[in-house]
């Protein structure tokens, strides 16, 4: 068991080795984070602790200003409530317009909140009611619908990127628990599923629901050691593709999803995600 010192000067713990590894994988701790074994008198840094030295030699995102605290209680989005109220008064025209805008912003905020906000139903209801009133105004509808479609596409892109980021994290956590090695190519979905909470939602693209897995795994990293990758910020780990469970391969499998036009959602071996044009896939790094 270990104790760690947050950047807020507060002491956290004792926590298990597995919890410290998880925080490292999430970028909450880095090589300079202070730590000591329970009962020890002196503080050290993560890079000096044998259990974690190999993990923190990989470039990590900057440590958060403080260590994780208990999750805030789930609350209803105020924007979702406002969107519903505006929708009910949409016959006054201006509230209907405001209701659509608030509904879109509320949906994006709820999707980005990672479960800390609720109210999707109210936001969608407000959007629908406001839209129904606005359909009586063709000129206004012609101006608003393209913006609404763009906002929906943007929201789907954000959610898709979040799914890829979660898959990246699951792959890294798997490697941490399995001698620092990534999973084999033909079982990667099955093997990392426990690290996504047992849910298959993270394997799906919001713009193309119904499939099992809308992403492929870079087969060049199969069974490779996480610490052997010299340039994780440039090496492809997961990318958008056609539907296929445990599907793996190279750049030839890359496929743009409906929300991305000619762009591919790419997760890199250091955990970050990007949207890249299809023609850029040839220039990305695929070998570790």
C-alpha positions as CSV (number, residue, x, y, z in Angstrom):
1,X,0.0,0.0,0.0
2,X,1.2,3.5,-0.8
3,X,0.5,7.1,0.1
4,X,0.7,9.9,-2.6
5,X,1.0,13.6,-2.3
6,X,-1.3,15.7,-4.5
7,X,-0.3,19.0,-6.0
8,X,-2.7,20.6,-3.7
9,X,-0.3,19.6,-0.8
10,X,-2.8,17.1,0.6
11,X,-1.9,13.5,1.3
12,X,-4.0,10.7,-0.2
13,X,-4.1,7.0,0.6
14,X,-3.2,4.4,1.5
15,X,-4.0,3.1,-2.0
16,X,-3.1,-0.2,-3.7
17,X,-0.5,-0.7,-6.4
18,X,-3.2,-1.3,-8.9
19,X,-4.8,2.0,-8.1
20,X,-1.5,3.9,-8.5
21,X,-1.1,2.1,-11.9
22,X,-4.5,3.1,-13.0
23,X,-3.9,6.8,-12.1
24,X,-0.6,6.6,-14.1
25,X,-2.5,5.2,-17.1
26,X,-5.1,8.0,-16.8
27,X,-2.3,10.7,-16.7
28,X,-3.1,11.6,-13.1
29,X,0.5,10.9,-11.9
30,X,3.8,11.3,-13.6
31,X,7.5,10.5,-12.9
32,X,7.8,13.5,-10.5
33,X,4.7,12.7,-8.4
34,X,5.6,12.2,-4.7
35,X,4.9,8.8,-3.2
36,X,5.9,6.6,-0.2
37,X,5.1,3.2,1.0
38,X,2.7,3.0,3.9
39,X,4.7,3.3,7.1
40,X,7.8,4.7,5.5
41,X,9.3,8.0,6.8
42,X,10.7,9.5,3.6
43,X,8.9,10.6,0.4
44,X,10.2,9.7,-3.0
45,X,9.1,10.1,-6.6
46,X,7.4,7.5,-8.8
47,X,10.4,7.1,-11.0
48,X,12.3,5.8,-8.0
49,X,9.8,3.1,-7.1
50,X,10.6,-0.2,-8.9
51,X,6.9,-1.1,-9.2
52,X,6.2,2.0,-11.3
53,X,9.5,3.0,-12.8
54,X,8.8,1.2,-16.1
55,X,5.3,2.8,-16.4
56,X,6.4,6.4,-15.9
57,X,9.3,6.2,-18.4
58,X,6.5,6.4,-21.1
59,X,5.7,10.1,-21.8
60,X,2.6,10.8,-19.7
61,X,0.1,13.6,-19.9
62,X,0.7,16.4,-17.4
63,X,-0.4,15.5,-13.9
64,X,-3.8,16.8,-12.9
65,X,-3.7,19.7,-10.3
66,X,-4.9,17.2,-7.7
67,X,-5.6,13.5,-7.4
68,X,-9.0,12.0,-8.1
69,X,-11.7,12.9,-5.7
70,X,-15.0,11.1,-5.2
71,X,-17.3,11.7,-8.2
72,X,-19.8,14.6,-7.8
73,X,-23.4,13.5,-7.6
74,X,-25.3,13.2,-10.9
75,X,-27.4,16.3,-11.5
76,X,-29.9,17.4,-14.1
77,X,-28.5,19.8,-16.7
78,X,-30.0,23.3,-16.3
79,X,-29.7,23.9,-20.0
80,X,-31.8,20.8,-20.7
81,X,-34.5,22.2,-18.4
82,X,-34.3,25.6,-20.1
83,X,-34.5,23.9,-23.5
84,X,-37.8,22.1,-22.5
85,X,-39.3,25.3,-21.1
86,X,-38.4,27.3,-24.2
87,X,-39.9,24.5,-26.3
88,X,-43.3,24.8,-24.5
89,X,-43.3,28.5,-25.4
90,X,-42.0,27.9,-28.9
91,X,-45.1,29.4,-30.5
92,X,-43.7,32.8,-29.6
93,X,-40.9,32.1,-32.2
94,X,-38.0,33.4,-30.2
95,X,-38.3,30.9,-27.4
96,X,-38.4,28.1,-30.0
97,X,-35.2,29.3,-31.5
98,X,-33.6,29.6,-28.1
99,X,-34.9,26.1,-27.2
100,X,-33.2,24.5,-30.1
101,X,-29.9,26.2,-29.3
102,X,-30.1,25.3,-25.6
103,X,-31.1,21.7,-26.4
104,X,-28.1,21.2,-28.7
105,X,-25.7,22.8,-26.2
106,X,-27.3,20.7,-23.4
107,X,-26.8,17.4,-25.3
108,X,-23.2,18.2,-26.0
109,X,-22.6,19.1,-22.4
110,X,-24.3,15.9,-21.2
111,X,-22.3,13.8,-23.6
112,X,-19.0,15.4,-22.5
113,X,-19.9,15.2,-18.7
114,X,-19.1,11.4,-18.6
115,X,-22.2,10.7,-16.6
116,X,-22.2,13.6,-14.2
117,X,-25.1,15.3,-16.0
118,X,-28.5,13.9,-16.9
119,X,-31.5,15.3,-18.8
120,X,-31.0,14.0,-22.3
121,X,-34.7,13.2,-22.5
122,X,-35.6,16.8,-21.6
123,X,-33.1,18.3,-23.9
124,X,-34.3,16.1,-26.8
125,X,-38.0,16.9,-26.0
126,X,-37.2,20.6,-25.9
127,X,-35.4,20.3,-29.3
128,X,-38.3,18.4,-30.8
129,X,-41.1,20.8,-29.6
130,X,-39.1,23.8,-30.6
131,X,-38.4,22.3,-34.0
132,X,-42.1,21.5,-34.6
133,X,-43.0,25.2,-34.0
134,X,-40.1,26.4,-36.2
135,X,-41.3,24.2,-39.1
136,X,-44.1,26.7,-39.6
137,X,-41.4,29.2,-40.5
138,X,-39.7,27.8,-43.6
139,X,-37.2,30.6,-43.9
140,X,-36.1,30.2,-40.3
141,X,-36.0,26.5,-40.6
142,X,-33.8,26.7,-43.6
143,X,-31.3,28.7,-41.6
144,X,-31.4,26.6,-38.5
145,X,-31.4,23.0,-39.8
146,X,-27.9,23.1,-41.3
147,X,-26.6,24.5,-38.0
148,X,-28.5,21.8,-36.1
149,X,-27.1,19.1,-38.3
150,X,-23.6,20.4,-37.9
151,X,-24.0,20.5,-34.1
152,X,-25.3,16.9,-34.1
153,X,-22.4,15.8,-36.3
154,X,-20.0,17.6,-34.0
155,X,-21.5,16.0,-30.9
156,X,-21.2,12.5,-32.5
157,X,-17.6,13.2,-33.4
158,X,-16.8,14.2,-29.8
159,X,-18.5,11.1,-28.5
160,X,-16.7,8.9,-31.0
161,X,-13.4,10.4,-30.0
162,X,-14.2,9.8,-26.4
163,X,-14.9,6.1,-27.2
164,X,-11.5,5.8,-28.9
165,X,-9.9,7.4,-25.9
166,X,-11.5,4.9,-23.6
167,X,-10.4,2.0,-25.8
168,X,-6.8,3.4,-25.7
169,X,-7.0,3.5,-21.9
170,X,-8.4,0.0,-21.7
171,X,-5.5,-1.3,-23.9
172,X,-2.9,0.4,-21.7
173,X,-4.5,-0.9,-18.6
174,X,-4.5,-4.4,-20.1
175,X,-0.8,-4.1,-20.9
176,X,-0.1,-2.8,-17.4
177,X,-1.7,-6.0,-16.0
178,X,0.0,-8.4,-18.5
179,X,3.7,-7.9,-18.3
180,X,3.6,-4.6,-20.1
181,X,2.4,-6.2,-23.4
182,X,-0.6,-5.2,-25.6
183,X,-3.2,-8.0,-26.3
184,X,-3.0,-10.4,-29.3
185,X,-4.6,-9.1,-32.5
186,X,-7.3,-11.8,-32.8
187,X,-8.7,-11.3,-29.2
188,X,-8.2,-7.7,-28.4
189,X,-11.9,-6.8,-28.0
190,X,-12.6,-9.8,-25.8
191,X,-9.6,-9.2,-23.6
192,X,-10.1,-5.4,-23.0
193,X,-13.8,-5.6,-22.5
194,X,-13.4,-6.1,-18.7
195,X,-11.5,-2.8,-18.7
196,X,-14.5,-1.0,-20.2
197,X,-16.8,-2.1,-17.4
198,X,-18.0,-5.1,-19.3
199,X,-20.0,-2.9,-21.7
200,X,-19.7,-2.9,-25.5
201,X,-20.9,0.7,-25.8
202,X,-17.3,2.0,-26.1
203,X,-16.7,-0.2,-29.1
204,X,-19.5,1.4,-31.1
205,X,-19.7,4.7,-33.1
206,X,-22.7,6.9,-32.2
207,X,-23.3,7.7,-35.8
208,X,-23.6,4.1,-36.8
209,X,-25.4,2.3,-34.0
210,X,-26.2,-1.4,-34.1
211,X,-22.7,-2.8,-34.8
212,X,-20.5,-4.6,-32.4
213,X,-17.2,-2.8,-32.9
214,X,-16.7,0.2,-35.2
215,X,-12.9,0.3,-34.6
216,X,-9.8,-1.7,-35.5
217,X,-6.7,-2.4,-33.6
218,X,-3.2,-1.9,-35.1
219,X,-2.0,-5.4,-35.5
220,X,1.6,-4.3,-35.5
221,X,1.3,-3.6,-31.8
222,X,-0.1,-7.0,-30.9
223,X,1.9,-8.7,-28.1
224,X,4.3,-5.8,-28.2
225,X,5.7,-4.3,-25.0
226,X,4.2,-0.9,-24.1
227,X,7.6,0.4,-23.0
228,X,9.3,-0.6,-26.3
229,X,7.4,2.0,-28.3
230,X,9.9,4.9,-28.9
231,X,7.3,7.3,-30.3
232,X,3.9,6.6,-28.8
233,X,2.6,10.1,-29.7
234,X,2.9,9.1,-33.4
235,X,2.1,5.4,-33.4
236,X,-1.5,4.4,-34.3
237,X,-3.2,2.1,-31.7
238,X,-7.0,2.2,-32.6
239,X,-8.7,3.7,-35.6
240,X,-12.2,4.0,-37.3
241,X,-13.1,1.1,-39.6
242,X,-16.0,-1.0,-40.8
243,X,-17.8,-3.0,-38.2
244,X,-16.0,-6.1,-37.0
245,X,-15.4,-7.6,-33.5
246,X,-11.7,-8.4,-32.8
247,X,-10.8,-6.8,-36.1
248,X,-7.2,-5.8,-36.5
249,X,-4.8,-4.8,-39.3
250,X,-3.3,-1.7,-40.8
251,X,-4.1,1.4,-42.7
252,X,-6.0,-0.4,-45.4
253,X,-8.9,-1.1,-42.9
254,X,-9.4,2.6,-42.1
255,X,-12.9,3.8,-42.9
256,X,-14.6,7.2,-42.3
257,X,-17.8,7.0,-40.2
258,X,-20.9,8.9,-41.1
259,X,-20.1,11.8,-38.7
260,X,-16.6,12.2,-40.1
261,X,-17.1,12.8,-43.9
262,X,-13.5,12.0,-45.0
263,X,-12.0,11.9,-41.6
264,X,-10.8,9.0,-39.4
265,X,-10.9,8.9,-35.6
266,X,-7.4,7.8,-34.6
267,X,-6.2,6.8,-31.1
268,X,-2.4,6.9,-30.6
269,X,-0.3,4.8,-28.3
270,X,0.2,7.6,-25.8
271,X,-3.5,7.8,-25.1
272,X,-4.5,10.9,-27.1
273,X,-7.0,11.0,-30.0
274,X,-7.2,13.0,-33.2
275,X,-9.4,13.3,-36.3
276,X,-7.2,12.7,-39.4
277,X,-8.1,13.0,-43.1
278,X,-8.2,9.6,-45.0
279,X,-5.3,10.7,-47.2
280,X,-3.2,11.3,-44.1
281,X,-3.4,7.6,-43.0
282,X,-0.5,6.7,-45.3
283,X,1.8,9.1,-43.5
284,X,1.0,7.9,-39.9
285,X,3.3,5.6,-38.0
286,X,2.1,2.1,-37.8
287,X,5.1,0.2,-36.6
288,X,6.2,0.5,-33.0
